[in-house]
Amino acid sequence: MARQGFALQLTSYDARGWRATFYVTGMEHSPTSATGTGWERTPWHATQRAAWEALRKAEENPPMIGRLEMTTKLQGFIGLTATAAVLVCWAGTVLAQPFPGGLPQCRKQLSACQAGAQAFPATGQTTCWNSAGAVISCTGTGQDGDIQAGAVLSYTDNGDGTITDNNTGLTWEKKSLDGTIHDQNTIYTWIDAFAVHVAGLNAIAFAGHTDWRLPNVRELRSILNYEKFGPAVSSVFNTGCVAGCATAACSCTSSSNYWSSTSFAPDPAFAWFVDFSGATLNRDGKIQANRVRAVRGGSNLGSSQ
């Protein structure tokens, strides 16, 4: 009987980027594969998408992918999980070159590799205040500005009307002030946030993708910068915003409410929004109109055209 094997194929296609295919050959099975559903801008992102697709397939039908001799379905799934994680770690290196020391060393450093790939962001707050609201030295206070837990806020303007959060891996729509679909002042009811704004972005394959969506409330809060207010965001989301500016020349964030995709469970006629004026969270009736910023990527691995 043949021994189970794993292979990773990375394909680069001009400006479209990278696509990865994760092949698994198992005993008594012809080769099976899981391919990332879209072209990504780096080998790392392509392999991450393919690995998660492989895990999804294994969870749905473990015998099809990753079955080892005399193992249970669960064991096969666990084995695949470990292998997929190593492949993601391997592809995280520059231009998908082999990890220094090979896969054994990569396995040893897997936790660090994964942590580097996706990190919980800090709040951005670096100042401390006393009970009267006066600024004080942070040293030894234990306040957020003292500890500054989490990864330093880090973003990349991709030059195509989008911004990538280097900690979470999420890619965000930039907002403008030019009357287009990206205008920061256009407001939508909650239903129209999906049916009009998000659907509109996907219809035009904005920035080359058709998997734009409304962020959930935790994703939306992740781009807040709690050191700032009016709006409470880092400068990459609020720079050069003047009347008539397009996303190529500016980045806008209104000091107002932005819808999330998360409903308010105690009363589902309401949904959560984030107020970017003072970095607060609240709920509003779904028939009310608020602003929208779309997102793509993260653990929601839908189609990406």
Phi and psi restraints in degrees (value plus and minus 20) as a CYANA .aco file:
   2 ALA   PHI     -92.4   -52.4
   2 ALA   PSI     129.3   169.3
   3 ARG   PHI    -105.4   -65.4
   3 ARG   PSI     124.8   164.8
   4 GLN   PHI     -85.6   -45.6
   4 GLN   PSI     120.5   160.5
   5 GLY   PHI    -156.0  -116.0
   5 GLY   PSI     144.5   184.5
   6 PHE   PHI    -152.6  -112.6
   6 PHE   PSI     122.5   162.5
   7 ALA   PHI    -165.1  -125.1
   7 ALA   PSI     127.7   167.7
   8 LEU   PHI    -144.1  -104.1
   8 LEU   PSI     102.8   142.8
   9 GLN   PHI    -131.0   -91.0
   9 GLN   PSI     104.6   144.6
  10 LEU   PHI    -131.0   -91.0
  10 LEU   PSI     109.7   149.7
  11 THR   PHI    -141.6  -101.6
  11 THR   PSI     111.6   151.6
  12 SER   PHI    -130.9   -90.9
  12 SER   PSI     114.2   154.2
  13 TYR   PHI    -154.1  -114.1
  13 TYR   PSI      75.6   115.6
  14 ASP   PHI      23.1    63.1
  14 ASP   PSI    -153.3  -113.3
  15 ALA   PHI     -99.4   -59.4
  15 ALA   PSI     -27.4    12.6
  16 ARG   PHI     -92.5   -52.5
  16 ARG   PSI     -44.0    -4.0
  17 GLY   PHI      87.6   127.6
  17 GLY   PSI    -159.1  -119.1
  18 TRP   PHI    -142.2  -102.2
  18 TRP   PSI     127.4   167.4
  19 ARG   PHI    -155.4  -115.4
  19 ARG   PSI     119.1   159.1
  20 ALA   PHI    -136.7   -96.7
  20 ALA   PSI     124.4   164.4
  21 THR   PHI    -145.5  -105.5
  21 THR   PSI     107.3   147.3
  22 PHE   PHI    -123.5   -83.5
  22 PHE   PSI      87.1   127.1
  23 TYR   PHI    -114.1   -74.1
  23 TYR   PSI     117.8   157.8
  24 VAL   PHI    -150.0  -110.0
  24 VAL   PSI     104.8   144.8
  25 THR   PHI    -132.3   -92.3
  25 THR   PSI     105.2   145.2
  26 GLY   PHI    -140.7  -100.7
  26 GLY   PSI     146.6   186.6
  27 MET   PHI     -84.0   -44.0
  27 MET   PSI     116.4   156.4
  28 GLU   PHI      44.6    84.6
  28 GLU   PSI      -0.8    39.2
  29 HIS   PHI    -152.7  -112.7
  29 HIS   PSI     125.0   165.0
  30 SER   PHI     -95.7   -55.7
  30 SER   PSI     142.0   182.0
  31 PRO   PHI     -76.5   -36.5
  31 PRO   PSI     117.1   157.1
  32 THR   PHI    -137.8   -97.8
  32 THR   PSI     143.7   183.7
  33 SER   PHI    -169.2  -129.2
  33 SER   PSI     140.9   180.9
  34 ALA   PHI    -156.1  -116.1
  34 ALA   PSI     100.3   140.3
  35 THR   PHI    -130.0   -90.0
  35 THR   PSI     115.5   155.5
  36 GLY   PHI     -76.0   -36.0
  36 GLY   PSI     119.3   159.3
  37 THR   PHI     -99.9   -59.9
  37 THR   PSI     -18.0    22.0
  38 GLY   PHI    -180.3  -140.3
  38 GLY   PSI     150.6   190.6
  39 TRP   PHI    -100.6   -60.6
  39 TRP   PSI     113.4   153.4
  40 GLU   PHI    -138.6   -98.6
  40 GLU   PSI     142.4   182.4
  41 ARG   PHI    -101.7   -61.7
  41 ARG   PSI     -35.7     4.3
  42 THR   PHI    -156.3  -116.3
  42 THR   PSI     134.9   174.9
  43 PRO   PHI     -78.2   -38.2
  43 PRO   PSI     -55.3   -15.3
  44 TRP   PHI     -80.4   -40.4
  44 TRP   PSI     -70.3   -30.3
  45 HIS   PHI     -84.7   -44.7
  45 HIS   PSI     -57.9   -17.9
  46 ALA   PHI     -84.3   -44.3
  46 ALA   PSI     -63.7   -23.7
  47 THR   PHI     -91.2   -51.2
  47 THR   PSI     -56.1   -16.1
  48 GLN   PHI     -80.1   -40.1
  48 GLN   PSI     -62.8   -22.8
  49 ARG   PHI     -85.9   -45.9
  49 ARG   PSI     -63.4   -23.4
  50 ALA   PHI     -85.6   -45.6
  50 ALA   PSI     -58.9   -18.9
  51 ALA   PHI     -84.9   -44.9
  51 ALA   PSI     -62.5   -22.5
  52 TRP   PHI     -86.6   -46.6
  52 TRP   PSI     -54.9   -14.9
  53 GLU   PHI     -84.5   -44.5
  53 GLU   PSI     -58.6   -18.6
  54 ALA   PHI     -84.0   -44.0
  54 ALA   PSI     -61.6   -21.6
  55 LEU   PHI     -84.1   -44.1
  55 LEU   PSI     -59.1   -19.1
  56 ARG   PHI     -83.3   -43.3
  56 ARG   PSI     -64.0   -24.0
  57 LYS   PHI     -84.3   -44.3
  57 LYS   PSI     -59.8   -19.8
  58 ALA   PHI     -85.1   -45.1
  58 ALA   PSI     -57.5   -17.5
  59 GLU   PHI     -87.6   -47.6
  59 GLU   PSI     -55.6   -15.6
  60 GLU   PHI     -94.5   -54.5
  60 GLU   PSI     -55.2   -15.2
  61 ASN   PHI    -172.2  -132.2
  61 ASN   PSI      56.1    96.1
  62 PRO   PHI     -72.8   -32.8
  62 PRO   PSI     -56.2   -16.2
  63 PRO   PHI     -84.0   -44.0
  63 PRO   PSI     -42.8    -2.8
  64 MET   PHI     -93.4   -53.4
  64 MET   PSI     -48.8    -8.8
  65 ILE   PHI    -153.9  -113.9
  65 ILE   PSI     104.5   144.5
  66 GLY   PHI      61.8   101.8
  66 GLY   PSI       4.1    44.1
  67 ARG   PHI    -104.0   -64.0
  67 ARG   PSI     106.4   146.4
  68 LEU   PHI    -117.1   -77.1
  68 LEU   PSI     139.2   179.2
  69 GLU   PHI     -79.2   -39.2
  69 GLU   PSI     108.7   148.7
  70 MET   PHI      42.3    82.3
  70 MET   PSI      11.1    51.1
  71 THR   PHI    -130.2   -90.2
  71 THR   PSI     140.3   180.3
  72 THR   PHI    -104.4   -64.4
  72 THR   PSI     149.4   189.4
  73 LYS   PHI     -79.2   -39.2
  73 LYS   PSI     -61.1   -21.1
  74 LEU   PHI     -84.1   -44.1
  74 LEU   PSI     -63.1   -23.1
  75 GLN   PHI     -82.4   -42.4
  75 GLN   PSI     -59.6   -19.6
  76 GLY   PHI     -82.3   -42.3
  76 GLY   PSI     -59.9   -19.9
  77 PHE   PHI     -86.5   -46.5
  77 PHE   PSI     -62.3   -22.3
  78 ILE   PHI     -81.7   -41.7
  78 ILE   PSI     -61.7   -21.7
  79 GLY   PHI     -82.6   -42.6
  79 GLY   PSI     -60.8   -20.8
  80 LEU   PHI     -85.8   -45.8
  80 LEU   PSI     -61.0   -21.0
  81 THR   PHI     -76.9   -36.9
  81 THR   PSI     -66.6   -26.6
  82 ALA   PHI     -83.1   -43.1
  82 ALA   PSI     -63.6   -23.6
  83 THR   PHI     -85.8   -45.8
  83 THR   PSI     -63.9   -23.9
  84 ALA   PHI     -80.5   -40.5
  84 ALA   PSI     -60.7   -20.7
  85 ALA   PHI     -82.5   -42.5
  85 ALA   PSI     -60.4   -20.4
  86 VAL   PHI     -84.5   -44.5
  86 VAL   PSI     -60.8   -20.8
  87 LEU   PHI     -84.1   -44.1
  87 LEU   PSI     -58.4   -18.4
  88 VAL   PHI     -83.4   -43.4
  88 VAL   PSI     -62.2   -22.2
  89 CYS   PHI     -81.8   -41.8
  89 CYS   PSI     -64.0   -24.0
  90 TRP   PHI     -81.8   -41.8
  90 TRP   PSI     -61.2   -21.2
  91 ALA   PHI     -96.1   -56.1
  91 ALA   PSI     -30.4     9.6
  92 GLY   PHI     -94.4   -54.4
  92 GLY   PSI     -30.6     9.4
  93 THR   PHI     -99.8   -59.8
  93 THR   PSI     144.8   184.8
  94 VAL   PHI     -77.5   -37.5
  94 VAL   PSI     105.6   145.6
  95 LEU   PHI      34.6    74.6
  95 LEU   PSI       7.9    47.9
  96 ALA   PHI      38.7    78.7
  96 ALA   PSI      13.8    53.8
  97 GLN   PHI     -94.8   -54.8
  97 GLN   PSI     132.4   172.4
  98 PRO   PHI     -74.2   -34.2
  98 PRO   PSI     120.8   160.8
  99 PHE   PHI     -82.3   -42.3
  99 PHE   PSI     114.3   154.3
 100 PRO   PHI     -74.0   -34.0
 100 PRO   PSI     106.0   146.0
 101 GLY   PHI      71.4   111.4
 101 GLY   PSI     -22.0    18.0
 102 GLY   PHI      58.0    98.0
 102 GLY   PSI    -194.4  -154.4
 103 LEU   PHI     -82.8   -42.8
 103 LEU   PSI     -55.5   -15.5
 104 PRO   PHI     -77.6   -37.6
 104 PRO   PSI     -63.3   -23.3
 105 GLN   PHI     -90.0   -50.0
 105 GLN   PSI     -54.7   -14.7
 106 CYS   PHI     -83.2   -43.2
 106 CYS   PSI     -60.9   -20.9
 107 ARG   PHI     -80.9   -40.9
 107 ARG   PSI     -59.8   -19.8
 108 LYS   PHI     -84.8   -44.8
 108 LYS   PSI     -52.7   -12.7
 109 GLN   PHI    -123.6   -83.6
 109 GLN   PSI      -2.3    37.7
 110 LEU   PHI     -80.2   -40.2
 110 LEU   PSI     -63.3   -23.3
 111 SER   PHI     -81.9   -41.9
 111 SER   PSI     -60.6   -20.6
 112 ALA   PHI     -87.6   -47.6
 112 ALA   PSI     -56.9   -16.9
 113 CYS   PHI     -84.3   -44.3
 113 CYS   PSI     -64.9   -24.9
 114 GLN   PHI     -85.0   -45.0
 114 GLN   PSI     -59.7   -19.7
 115 ALA   PHI     -82.5   -42.5
 115 ALA   PSI     -57.1   -17.1
 116 GLY   PHI     -91.1   -51.1
 116 GLY   PSI     -45.1    -5.1
 117 ALA   PHI     -97.2   -57.2
 117 ALA   PSI     -55.5   -15.5
 118 GLN   PHI    -167.2  -127.2
 118 GLN   PSI      97.3   137.3
 119 ALA   PHI    -143.6  -103.6
 119 ALA   PSI     127.5   167.5
 120 PHE   PHI     -95.0   -55.0
 120 PHE   PSI     100.9   140.9
 121 PRO   PHI     -93.7   -53.7
 121 PRO   PSI     128.8   168.8
 122 ALA   PHI     -92.3   -52.3
 122 ALA   PSI     152.8   192.8
 123 THR   PHI    -101.3   -61.3
 123 THR   PSI     -41.1    -1.1
 124 GLY   PHI      72.4   112.4
 124 GLY   PSI     -26.7    13.3
 125 GLN   PHI     -99.2   -59.2
 125 GLN   PSI     108.7   148.7
 126 THR   PHI    -147.2  -107.2
 126 THR   PSI     -20.2    19.8
 127 THR   PHI    -126.8   -86.8
 127 THR   PSI     132.2   172.2
 128 CYS   PHI    -144.4  -104.4
 128 CYS   PSI     130.6   170.6
 129 TRP   PHI    -154.9  -114.9
 129 TRP   PSI     134.9   174.9
 130 ASN   PHI    -111.3   -71.3
 130 ASN   PSI    -194.1  -154.1
 131 SER   PHI     -86.1   -46.1
 131 SER   PSI     -40.9    -0.9
 132 ALA   PHI    -110.0   -70.0
 132 ALA   PSI     -22.4    17.6
 133 GLY   PHI      68.1   108.1
 133 GLY   PSI      -8.1    31.9
 134 ALA   PHI    -108.7   -68.7
 134 ALA   PSI     122.5   162.5
 135 VAL   PHI     -88.4   -48.4
 135 VAL   PSI     114.3   154.3
 136 ILE   PHI    -152.3  -112.3
 136 ILE   PSI     149.4   189.4
 137 SER   PHI     -86.8   -46.8
 137 SER   PSI     118.3   158.3
 138 CYS   PHI     -99.0   -59.0
 138 CYS   PSI     -41.8    -1.8
 139 THR   PHI     -73.5   -33.5
 139 THR   PSI     100.9   140.9
 140 GLY   PHI      56.7    96.7
 140 GLY   PSI     -17.0    23.0
 141 THR   PHI     -99.0   -59.0
 141 THR   PSI     -45.6    -5.6
 142 GLY   PHI      57.9    97.9
 142 GLY   PSI     -19.0    21.0
 143 GLN   PHI     -90.0   -50.0
 143 GLN   PSI     147.3   187.3
 144 ASP   PHI     -74.4   -34.4
 144 ASP   PSI     -63.4   -23.4
 145 GLY   PHI     -84.2   -44.2
 145 GLY   PSI     -41.2    -1.2
 146 ASP   PHI    -104.0   -64.0
 146 ASP   PSI     -71.0   -31.0
 147 ILE   PHI     -97.2   -57.2
 147 ILE   PSI     -63.4   -23.4
 148 GLN   PHI      30.9    70.9
 148 GLN   PSI      28.7    68.7
 149 ALA   PHI     -86.1   -46.1
 149 ALA   PSI     128.9   168.9
 150 GLY   PHI      80.1   120.1
 150 GLY   PSI     152.6   192.6
 151 ALA   PHI     -97.3   -57.3
 151 ALA   PSI     120.8   160.8
 152 VAL   PHI     -77.6   -37.6
 152 VAL   PSI     114.5   154.5
 153 LEU   PHI     -78.1   -38.1
 153 LEU   PSI     109.6   149.6
 154 SER   PHI    -167.6  -127.6
 154 SER   PSI     109.4   149.4
 155 TYR   PHI    -157.8  -117.8
 155 TYR   PSI     135.8   175.8
 156 THR   PHI    -147.0  -107.0
 156 THR   PSI     102.6   142.6
 157 ASP   PHI     -99.6   -59.6
 157 ASP   PSI      95.2   135.2
 158 ASN   PHI     -99.9   -59.9
 158 ASN   PSI     -24.9    15.1
 159 GLY   PHI      55.9    95.9
 159 GLY   PSI     -11.0    29.0
 160 ASP   PHI    -145.9  -105.9
 160 ASP   PSI       2.4    42.4
 161 GLY   PHI      67.8   107.8
 161 GLY   PSI      -5.8    34.2
 162 THR   PHI    -151.9  -111.9
 162 THR   PSI     140.0   180.0
 163 ILE   PHI    -150.2  -110.2
 163 ILE   PSI     110.9   150.9
 164 THR   PHI    -122.9   -82.9
 164 THR   PSI     109.8   149.8
 165 ASP   PHI    -100.3   -60.3
 165 ASP   PSI      94.3   134.3
 166 ASN   PHI     -91.4   -51.4
 166 ASN   PSI     -32.4     7.6
 167 ASN   PHI    -109.0   -69.0
 167 ASN   PSI     -70.0   -30.0
 168 THR   PHI    -109.5   -69.5
 168 THR   PSI     -39.6     0.4
 169 GLY   PHI      62.2   102.2
 169 GLY   PSI     -21.3    18.7
 170 LEU   PHI     -94.7   -54.7
 170 LEU   PSI     123.8   163.8
 171 THR   PHI    -131.5   -91.5
 171 THR   PSI     107.6   147.6
 172 TRP   PHI    -130.8   -90.8
 172 TRP   PSI     126.0   166.0
 173 GLU   PHI     -90.1   -50.1
 173 GLU   PSI     112.2   152.2
 174 LYS   PHI     -98.9   -58.9
 174 LYS   PSI     129.9   169.9
 175 LYS   PHI    -128.5   -88.5
 175 LYS   PSI     130.7   170.7
 176 SER   PHI    -145.1  -105.1
 176 SER   PSI    -189.2  -149.2
 177 LEU   PHI    -161.4  -121.4
 177 LEU   PSI      28.8    68.8
 178 ASP   PHI    -145.6  -105.6
 178 ASP   PSI      -8.1    31.9
 179 GLY   PHI      58.5    98.5
 179 GLY   PSI     -16.2    23.8
 180 THR   PHI    -105.3   -65.3
 180 THR   PSI    -194.5  -154.5
 181 ILE   PHI     -80.6   -40.6
 181 ILE   PSI     -40.7    -0.7
 182 HIS   PHI    -111.3   -71.3
 182 HIS   PSI     -20.7    19.3
 183 ASP   PHI     -79.6   -39.6
 183 ASP   PSI     110.5   150.5
 184 GLN   PHI     -83.7   -43.7
 184 GLN   PSI     -41.9    -1.9
 185 ASN   PHI    -114.5   -74.5
 185 ASN   PSI     -21.1    18.9
 186 THR   PHI     -96.5   -56.5
 186 THR   PSI     110.0   150.0
 187 ILE   PHI    -137.1   -97.1
 187 ILE   PSI     133.6   173.6
 188 TYR   PHI    -160.3  -120.3
 188 TYR   PSI     128.2   168.2
 189 THR   PHI     -86.6   -46.6
 189 THR   PSI     147.2   187.2
 190 TRP   PHI     -80.8   -40.8
 190 TRP   PSI     -63.8   -23.8
 191 ILE   PHI     -83.7   -43.7
 191 ILE   PSI     -61.2   -21.2
 192 ASP   PHI     -91.6   -51.6
 192 ASP   PSI     -40.9    -0.9
 193 ALA   PHI     -78.2   -38.2
 193 ALA   PSI     -57.9   -17.9
 194 PHE   PHI    -101.3   -61.3
 194 PHE   PSI     -72.1   -32.1
 195 ALA   PHI     -94.8   -54.8
 195 ALA   PSI     -44.2    -4.2
 196 VAL   PHI    -131.8   -91.8
 196 VAL   PSI     -79.9   -39.9
 197 HIS   PHI     -89.3   -49.3
 197 HIS   PSI     -78.4   -38.4
 198 VAL   PHI     -82.6   -42.6
 198 VAL   PSI     -64.4   -24.4
 199 ALA   PHI     -81.5   -41.5
 199 ALA   PSI     -55.5   -15.5
 200 GLY   PHI     -85.8   -45.8
 200 GLY   PSI     -61.3   -21.3
 201 LEU   PHI     -83.2   -43.2
 201 LEU   PSI     -63.4   -23.4
 202 ASN   PHI     -89.3   -49.3
 202 ASN   PSI     -51.9   -11.9
 203 ALA   PHI     -85.2   -45.2
 203 ALA   PSI     -52.1   -12.1
 204 ILE   PHI    -118.7   -78.7
 204 ILE   PSI     -13.8    26.2
 205 ALA   PHI      29.9    69.9
 205 ALA   PSI      34.6    74.6
 206 PHE   PHI     -74.7   -34.7
 206 PHE   PSI     110.2   150.2
 207 ALA   PHI      36.2    76.2
 207 ALA   PSI       5.0    45.0
 208 GLY   PHI      63.9   103.9
 208 GLY   PSI      -6.5    33.5
 209 HIS   PHI    -152.4  -112.4
 209 HIS   PSI     133.6   173.6
 210 THR   PHI    -145.7  -105.7
 210 THR   PSI       4.9    44.9
 211 ASP   PHI    -137.6   -97.6
 211 ASP   PSI      11.2    51.2
 212 TRP   PHI     -88.1   -48.1
 212 TRP   PSI     128.0   168.0
 213 ARG   PHI    -171.4  -131.4
 213 ARG   PSI     150.0   190.0
 214 LEU   PHI    -104.1   -64.1
 214 LEU   PSI     109.1   149.1
 215 PRO   PHI     -88.2   -48.2
 215 PRO   PSI     128.6   168.6
 216 ASN   PHI     -95.5   -55.5
 216 ASN   PSI     151.8   191.8
 217 VAL   PHI     -85.5   -45.5
 217 VAL   PSI     -55.4   -15.4
 218 ARG   PHI     -90.0   -50.0
 218 ARG   PSI     -60.0   -20.0
 219 GLU   PHI     -81.6   -41.6
 219 GLU   PSI     -64.9   -24.9
 220 LEU   PHI     -83.3   -43.3
 220 LEU   PSI     -59.6   -19.6
 221 ARG   PHI     -88.4   -48.4
 221 ARG   PSI     -42.5    -2.5
 222 SER   PHI     -85.6   -45.6
 222 SER   PSI     -39.8     0.2
 223 ILE   PHI    -117.3   -77.3
 223 ILE   PSI     -15.4    24.6
 224 LEU   PHI     -88.1   -48.1
 224 LEU   PSI     125.8   165.8
 225 ASN   PHI    -139.1   -99.1
 225 ASN   PSI      88.1   128.1
 226 TYR   PHI     -97.7   -57.7
 226 TYR   PSI     -18.7    21.3
 227 GLU   PHI    -108.2   -68.2
 227 GLU   PSI     -33.6     6.4
 228 LYS   PHI    -139.8   -99.8
 228 LYS   PSI     145.0   185.0
 229 PHE   PHI    -173.6  -133.6
 229 PHE   PSI     136.0   176.0
 230 GLY   PHI      38.9    78.9
 230 GLY   PSI      30.0    70.0
 231 PRO   PHI    -116.5   -76.5
 231 PRO   PSI     141.0   181.0
 232 ALA   PHI    -111.3   -71.3
 232 ALA   PSI      46.2    86.2
 233 VAL   PHI    -160.1  -120.1
 233 VAL   PSI     142.2   182.2
 234 SER   PHI     -90.8   -50.8
 234 SER   PSI     141.9   181.9
 235 SER   PHI     -80.8   -40.8
 235 SER   PSI     -47.0    -7.0
 236 VAL   PHI     -82.8   -42.8
 236 VAL   PSI     -43.8    -3.8
 237 PHE   PHI    -116.4   -76.4
 237 PHE   PSI     -20.6    19.4
 238 ASN   PHI    -172.5  -132.5
 238 ASN   PSI      60.0   100.0
 239 THR   PHI    -167.7  -127.7
 239 THR   PSI     115.2   155.2
 240 GLY   PHI      43.4    83.4
 240 GLY   PSI       5.4    45.4
 241 CYS   PHI    -102.8   -62.8
 241 CYS   PSI      78.7   118.7
 242 VAL   PHI    -149.1  -109.1
 242 VAL   PSI     139.6   179.6
 243 ALA   PHI     -72.6   -32.6
 243 ALA   PSI     109.6   149.6
 244 GLY   PHI      70.0   110.0
 244 GLY   PSI     -26.1    13.9
 245 CYS   PHI     -95.9   -55.9
 245 CYS   PSI     120.5   160.5
 246 ALA   PHI    -118.2   -78.2
 246 ALA   PSI     150.0   190.0
 247 THR   PHI     -83.6   -43.6
 247 THR   PSI     -41.5    -1.5
 248 ALA   PHI     -90.7   -50.7
 248 ALA   PSI     -42.8    -2.8
 249 ALA   PHI    -135.1   -95.1
 249 ALA   PSI     -32.3     7.7
 250 CYS   PHI    -171.1  -131.1
 250 CYS   PSI     153.0   193.0
 251 SER   PHI    -163.7  -123.7
 251 SER   PSI     100.6   140.6
 252 CYS   PHI    -137.7   -97.7
 252 CYS   PSI     126.6   166.6
 253 THR   PHI    -162.4  -122.4
 253 THR   PSI      98.5   138.5
 254 SER   PHI     -94.7   -54.7
 254 SER   PSI     121.8   161.8
 255 SER   PHI     -97.7   -57.7
 255 SER   PSI      49.3    89.3
 256 SER   PHI    -171.6  -131.6
 256 SER   PSI    -187.3  -147.3
 257 ASN   PHI    -113.0   -73.0
 257 ASN   PSI     115.9   155.9
 258 TYR   PHI    -141.1  -101.1
 258 TYR   PSI     110.2   150.2
 259 TRP   PHI     -85.7   -45.7
 259 TRP   PSI     124.5   164.5
 260 SER   PHI    -127.6   -87.6
 260 SER   PSI     150.1   190.1
 261 SER   PHI    -107.0   -67.0
 261 SER   PSI     -18.0    22.0
 262 THR   PHI    -112.9   -72.9
 262 THR   PSI     102.0   142.0
 263 SER   PHI     -97.6   -57.6
 263 SER   PSI     136.5   176.5
 264 PHE   PHI    -107.8   -67.8
 264 PHE   PSI      85.1   125.1
 265 ALA   PHI     -76.0   -36.0
 265 ALA   PSI     -61.1   -21.1
 266 PRO   PHI     -83.7   -43.7
 266 PRO   PSI     -45.3    -5.3
 267 ASP   PHI    -169.2  -129.2
 267 ASP   PSI      69.8   109.8
 268 PRO   PHI     -86.7   -46.7
 268 PRO   PSI     -20.5    19.5
 269 ALA   PHI     -96.4   -56.4
 269 ALA   PSI     -25.1    14.9
 270 PHE   PHI    -133.6   -93.6
 270 PHE   PSI     137.8   177.8
 271 ALA   PHI    -157.7  -117.7
 271 ALA   PSI     136.9   176.9
 272 TRP   PHI     -96.7   -56.7
 272 TRP   PSI     123.3   163.3
 273 PHE   PHI    -152.9  -112.9
 273 PHE   PSI     141.0   181.0
 274 VAL   PHI    -131.4   -91.4
 274 VAL   PSI     107.8   147.8
 275 ASP   PHI    -110.2   -70.2
 275 ASP   PSI      90.4   130.4
 276 PHE   PHI    -103.4   -63.4
 276 PHE   PSI     -14.9    25.1
 277 SER   PHI     -94.4   -54.4
 277 SER   PSI     -72.8   -32.8
 278 GLY   PHI    -144.2  -104.2
 278 GLY   PSI      -2.2    37.8
 279 ALA   PHI      42.8    82.8
 279 ALA   PSI      26.8    66.8
 280 THR   PHI    -134.6   -94.6
 280 THR   PSI     144.0   184.0
 281 LEU   PHI    -140.6  -100.6
 281 LEU   PSI     115.7   155.7
 282 ASN   PHI    -174.9  -134.9
 282 ASN   PSI    -196.5  -156.5
 283 ARG   PHI    -146.6  -106.6
 283 ARG   PSI     137.1   177.1
 284 ASP   PHI    -166.9  -126.9
 284 ASP   PSI     134.5   174.5
 285 GLY   PHI     -83.0   -43.0
 285 GLY   PSI     119.7   159.7
 286 LYS   PHI     -85.4   -45.4
 286 LYS   PSI     -36.1     3.9
 287 ILE   PHI    -103.2   -63.2
 287 ILE   PSI     -29.9    10.1
 288 GLN   PHI     -98.9   -58.9
 288 GLN   PSI     143.2   183.2
 289 ALA   PHI    -130.8   -90.8
 289 ALA   PSI     110.6   150.6
 290 ASN   PHI    -158.7  -118.7
 290 ASN   PSI     155.7   195.7
 291 ARG   PHI    -103.1   -63.1
 291 ARG   PSI     146.8   186.8
 292 VAL   PHI    -160.4  -120.4
 292 VAL   PSI     117.8   157.8
 293 ARG   PHI    -150.1  -110.1
 293 ARG   PSI      99.8   139.8
 294 ALA   PHI    -102.3   -62.3
 294 ALA   PSI     141.7   181.7
 295 VAL   PHI    -161.9  -121.9
 295 VAL   PSI     141.2   181.2
 296 ARG   PHI    -167.5  -127.5
 296 ARG   PSI     143.6   183.6
 297 GLY   PHI      71.6   111.6
 297 GLY   PSI    -177.1  -137.1
 298 GLY   PHI      54.9    94.9
 298 GLY   PSI    -173.6  -133.6
 299 SER   PHI    -101.8   -61.8
 299 SER   PSI     -26.9    13.1
 300 ASN   PHI    -106.8   -66.8
 300 ASN   PSI      71.5   111.5
 301 LEU   PHI    -115.0   -75.0
 301 LEU   PSI      45.2    85.2
 302 GLY   PHI     -98.1   -58.1
 302 GLY   PSI    -193.6  -153.6
 303 SER   PHI     -86.7   -46.7
 303 SER   PSI     128.2   168.2
 304 SER   PHI    -157.0  -117.0
 304 SER   PSI      79.7   119.7
